[in-house]
Amino acid sequence: MKIYQDEYNRKLEERYKDLDWHAWTAGQYIISAVQKALDPQKAKYPKKPFMKNREAEGSTESEIAAINFNNFVNAFNQSFNK
């Protein structure tokens, strides 16, 4: 019985990690949309899915998150200063 419980827990953990990753990815698209709304001339909404950009550029998820956060802060600060 312990074997089945361990396997169930492993699959559940895998599912939670997958859901967490999807939520993070959705957040990246939301950040891009907000950036575009705050500063439409400077901010760019991705033309391709982030995974396509990552494969092409060799970027890691944390690099993408850092770039998006930096763009968001810049757009927010510019709209705040106006």
C-alpha positions in Angstrom: 0.0 0.0 0.0 2.9 2.4 0.7 4.1 2.0 -2.8 0.8 3.3 -4.2 0.7 6.1 -1.8 4.3 7.2 -2.7 3.4 7.1 -6.4 0.3 9.1 -5.9 2.2 11.7 -3.9 4.8 11.9 -6.6 2.2 12.4 -9.3 0.4 15.0 -7.2 3.7 16.9 -6.6 4.4 16.8 -10.4 1.0 18.1 -11.1 1.4 21.0 -8.6 4.7 21.9 -10.2 3.2 21.9 -13.6 0.3 24.1 -12.4 2.7 26.5 -10.8 4.7 26.8 -14.0 1.6 27.5 -16.0 0.5 30.2 -13.5 4.0 31.8 -13.7 3.8 31.8 -17.5 0.4 33.4 -17.5 1.7 36.0 -15.1 4.5 36.8 -17.6 1.9 37.5 -20.3 -0.2 39.6 -17.9 3.0 41.7 -17.0 3.6 42.2 -20.7 0.0 43.3 -21.3 0.1 45.8 -18.3 3.4 47.2 -19.6 1.9 47.7 -23.0 -1.1 49.4 -21.5 1.1 51.8 -19.4 3.5 52.7 -22.1 2.3 51.5 -25.5 5.1 53.1 -27.5 8.0 51.5 -25.6 6.6 48.2 -24.2 6.2 45.3 -26.5 3.9 42.3 -26.2 5.7 39.1 -27.2 5.0 38.1 -30.8 5.9 34.5 -30.0 5.3 32.4 -26.8 8.0 32.8 -24.2 9.1 29.2 -24.6 9.8 29.9 -28.3 11.8 33.0 -27.4 13.7 31.0 -24.7 14.7 28.3 -27.2 15.8 30.8 -29.7 17.8 32.9 -27.3 18.9 30.3 -24.9 17.5 32.4 -22.0 16.5 30.9 -18.7 13.1 31.5 -17.0 14.7 33.7 -14.4 16.3 35.8 -17.1 13.0 36.3 -18.8 11.4 37.2 -15.5 14.1 39.7 -14.8 13.8 41.4 -18.2 10.0 41.5 -17.9 10.2 43.0 -14.4 12.7 45.6 -15.5 10.4 46.6 -18.4 7.4 46.8 -16.1 9.3 49.0 -13.6 10.5 51.3 -16.4 7.0 51.6 -17.9 5.5 52.2 -14.4 8.0 54.9 -13.5 7.5 56.7 -16.8 3.7 56.7 -16.4 4.1 57.8 -12.8 6.4 60.7 -13.7 3.8 62.0 -16.3 
